[in-house]
């Protein structure tokens, strides 16, 4: 196995924010949120993040997700307003889609053109113009994180917890677009562990990163089994995010660090590559 961690960006600001990084439809294509001179905005890279271009600072960004359509990207602007751009998010190209109290900040896209998921509770098949709500039969607990399969969005995953069982986390799986879900894993992790999920590059691949224990896990069989593939020792970070890349074993991990005034002092994006 070959493991590579590479620092590719350092930038400075005094702003904090939420969901940060998403992959585009092409290999090496990334969008991420980063600081500007007067706030923060959207950045775009076509070379795995080694260089990046500032795209837009006009939105009050909370979350971003790239569509499978080339140049298509969604954002949620605070408080809960969904926008879509078909011009890479350039200033003046954002189109308002809707404001909905049930819309979640966690949005996932990139499998079918025009399709976007809001957590596991709803999705759209027309670039966010209309919503399809999910029944989620079999669900219990409170959601920590969700994702979908990179090739078949009828397959999806969610991690939940119950405060009545603080030392357990549950991994749910759906094969019918969150109409029905079943528990496929129960882990002896504390409910407060900071754990994120992401699809990989081919169907059935699933990354799971526990930023509390600093462990990266990987599954290539739809979450039925996970292999611990690496650990990391980065500490004292403030916010994190991650997304699987377009190549086998490729994972991008985002860290932000704050200064004494509780502003974001540094942002790092790492690329992790595991080749078996």
C-alpha positions in Angstrom: 0.0 0.0 0.0 1.2 3.5 -0.8 0.2 6.4 1.3 0.8 10.0 0.3 -0.1 13.2 2.2 0.7 16.4 0.4 0.1 19.9 1.7 -1.2 21.9 -1.3 -2.6 25.2 0.1 -2.2 27.6 2.9 -4.3 30.8 3.2 -5.3 33.3 5.9 -8.6 34.8 7.0 -10.7 35.8 10.0 -13.9 34.0 9.1 -15.3 30.5 10.0 -17.6 28.5 7.8 -19.2 25.0 7.4 -19.2 22.6 4.4 -16.0 23.2 2.5 -14.9 20.9 -0.4 -16.4 19.0 -3.3 -15.0 17.2 -6.3 -15.9 18.1 -9.9 -16.7 15.6 -12.7 -13.2 15.6 -14.1 -10.1 13.9 -12.5 -8.2 16.5 -10.4 -11.1 19.0 -10.4 -12.0 20.5 -7.0 -14.1 23.3 -5.6 -13.6 24.5 -2.1 -14.4 27.4 0.2 -11.5 29.7 1.3 -10.8 33.2 2.5 -10.7 36.4 0.6 -9.5 39.9 1.6 -12.9 40.8 2.8 -14.5 37.5 3.8 -14.4 34.1 2.1 -15.5 32.6 -1.2 -15.4 29.9 -3.8 -12.1 28.5 -5.2 -11.6 26.2 -8.2 -8.8 23.9 -9.1 -8.2 21.6 -12.1 -4.8 20.1 -10.9 -5.7 18.3 -7.7 -5.5 21.6 -5.8 -1.9 22.3 -6.5 -3.1 25.7 -7.9 -6.4 27.3 -7.4 -8.4 30.2 -8.9 -10.7 32.4 -6.8 -14.1 32.3 -8.4 -16.6 34.2 -6.3 -17.1 36.0 -3.1 -20.6 37.3 -3.5 -22.4 34.6 -1.6 -22.7 33.9 2.1 -21.5 30.3 1.6 -22.4 27.5 4.0 -22.2 24.4 1.8 -21.1 23.5 -1.7 -21.6 20.4 -4.0 -20.5 20.0 -7.6 -23.0 18.5 -10.1 -22.0 15.9 -12.6 -22.7 18.5 -15.2 -19.4 20.2 -16.2 -19.3 23.7 -14.6 -22.4 22.9 -12.5 -22.2 23.7 -8.8 -24.7 24.2 -5.9 -24.3 26.2 -2.8 -26.4 26.8 0.3 -26.3 30.4 1.4 -27.1 31.3 5.0 -29.7 30.8 6.4 -31.1 27.9 4.2 -31.2 29.1 0.6 -30.2 26.8 -2.3 -28.5 28.3 -5.4 -27.2 26.7 -8.6 -24.6 27.9 -11.1 -23.9 26.4 -14.5 -20.8 28.6 -14.9 -18.5 27.2 -12.2 -20.0 29.5 -9.6 -18.6 32.7 -11.2 -20.0 35.9 -9.8 -23.4 36.8 -11.3 -24.2 33.3 -12.4 -25.9 32.0 -9.3 -29.6 31.2 -9.7 -31.9 31.0 -6.7 -33.7 27.6 -6.4 -35.6 27.6 -3.2 -35.6 28.3 0.5 -37.0 25.5 2.7 -36.9 25.0 6.4 -36.4 21.3 5.9 -33.3 21.7 3.7 -30.1 20.5 5.3 -26.7 22.1 5.1 -25.2 18.8 4.1 -25.7 18.5 0.3 -24.4 15.7 -2.0 -24.3 15.6 -5.8 -22.2 14.4 -8.7 -23.8 11.1 -9.7 -26.5 12.1 -12.2 -26.7 15.4 -14.0 -29.1 17.7 -12.2 -29.5 15.5 -9.1 -28.8 16.8 -5.7 -29.4 15.3 -2.2 -30.2 17.2 0.9 -28.9 14.9 3.7 -30.9 11.7 3.4 -34.3 13.3 3.7 -34.9 14.7 0.2 -33.4 15.1 -3.3 -34.0 16.8 -6.6 -33.7 15.6 -10.2 -33.9 19.0 -11.9 -31.1 21.0 -10.5 -32.9 21.8 -7.3 -36.1 23.2 -8.8 -38.3 20.7 -7.1 -37.9 18.4 -4.1 -38.7 14.7 -3.7 -39.1 13.8 0.0 -38.0 10.3 1.3 -39.9 8.1 3.8 -36.7 6.6 5.3 -38.6 3.6 6.8 -36.5 1.8 9.4 -34.7 4.9 10.6 -33.8 5.6 14.2 -31.5 8.0 16.0 -30.0 11.4 15.0 -28.0 11.8 11.9 -24.3 12.5 12.0 -23.4 12.3 8.3 -24.6 10.9 5.0 -23.5 10.1 1.5 -24.5 8.3 -1.7 -22.8 5.8 -4.0 -20.7 7.4 -6.7 -22.3 5.5 -9.5 -25.8 4.5 -8.2 -27.6 7.1 -6.2 -30.3 4.6 -5.2 -27.6 3.3 -2.8 -26.9 5.6 0.1 -25.5 5.6 3.7 -26.1 7.4 6.9 -24.4 7.3 10.3 -26.7 7.9 13.3 -26.5 7.9 17.1 -28.8 7.7 20.1 -28.1 9.7 23.3 -29.6 6.8 25.3 -26.7 4.6 24.0 -23.8 7.1 23.9 -21.1 4.5 23.0 -22.7 3.3 19.8 -22.9 4.5 16.3 -25.0 3.0 13.5 -24.4 2.8 9.8 -27.6 2.6 7.7 -27.7 1.6 4.1 -30.5 2.1 1.5 -30.9 0.6 -2.0 -34.0 2.5 -2.9 -33.0 6.2 -2.5 -33.7 6.4 1.2 -37.3 5.1 1.0 -36.1 2.2 3.3 -33.0 1.9 5.3 -31.3 -1.0 7.3 -28.5 -1.0 9.8 -25.5 -2.8 8.4 -22.9 -1.8 11.0 -23.0 -1.0 14.7 -19.7 0.5 16.1 -18.5 1.0 19.7 -17.7 4.6 19.0 -18.9 7.5 21.2 -21.7 9.5 19.7 -19.6 12.7 19.9 -16.8 11.3 17.6 -16.4 13.5 14.6 -17.0 11.0 11.8 -17.6 11.8 8.1 -18.5 9.6 5.1 -17.7 10.0 1.4 -18.2 8.0 -1.8 -15.1 6.9 -3.7 -14.4 6.6 -7.4 -16.2 3.4 -8.3 -19.4 1.9 -7.2 -19.3 0.2 -3.7 -16.4 2.4 -2.5 -16.9 4.2 0.8 -14.5 6.3 2.9 -15.0 6.8 6.6 -12.8 9.1 8.5 -12.9 9.4 12.3 -11.3 12.8 13.0 -11.5 12.2 16.8 -9.5 8.9 16.7 -7.6 10.1 13.6 -8.2 7.0 11.6 -9.1 6.5 7.9 -11.2 3.5 6.9 -12.2 2.2 3.5 -14.8 -0.2 2.1 -15.0 -1.6 -1.4 -18.1 -3.7 -0.8 -20.8 -1.1 0.0 -20.0 -0.8 3.7 -20.3 -4.5 4.5 -16.6 -4.5 5.7 -14.2 -1.7 6.5 -10.4 -1.8 6.4 -8.3 0.6 8.5 -6.0 2.1 5.8 -4.1 4.8 7.7 -3.9 7.1 10.7 -2.9 10.8 10.9 -1.5 12.9 13.7 -2.8 16.4 12.9 -4.2 18.1 16.0 -5.7 21.4 17.2 -7.7 21.9 14.0 -11.0 23.8 14.1 -13.0 22.5 11.2 -12.7 19.5 8.9 -14.2 18.1 5.7 -13.4 15.5 3.1 -14.4 14.1 -0.2 -13.4 11.1 -2.3 -11.6 11.8 -5.6 -12.2 10.5 -9.1 -9.4 7.9 -9.0 -9.1 4.7 -7.0 -7.9 5.4 -3.4 -8.0 9.1 -3.8 -9.3 11.2 -0.9 -9.1 14.9 -0.2 -9.1 16.0 3.5 -9.7 19.6 4.5 -8.5 21.2 7.8 -8.8 24.7 9.1 -6.9 26.3 12.1 -7.9 29.3 14.1 -6.0 32.1 15.6 -6.3 33.7 19.1 -9.2 35.9 17.8 -11.2 32.8 16.7 -10.7 33.5 13.1 -9.5 31.0 10.5 -5.8 31.4 10.5 -4.8 28.6 8.1 -6.4 26.2 5.7 -4.8 23.0 4.5 -6.0 20.5 1.9 -4.3 17.1 1.8 -4.6 14.5 -0.8 -4.5 10.9 0.3 -3.8 8.1 -2.1 -4.0 4.4 -1.2 -2.9 2.0 -3.9 -3.3 -1.7 -3.1 
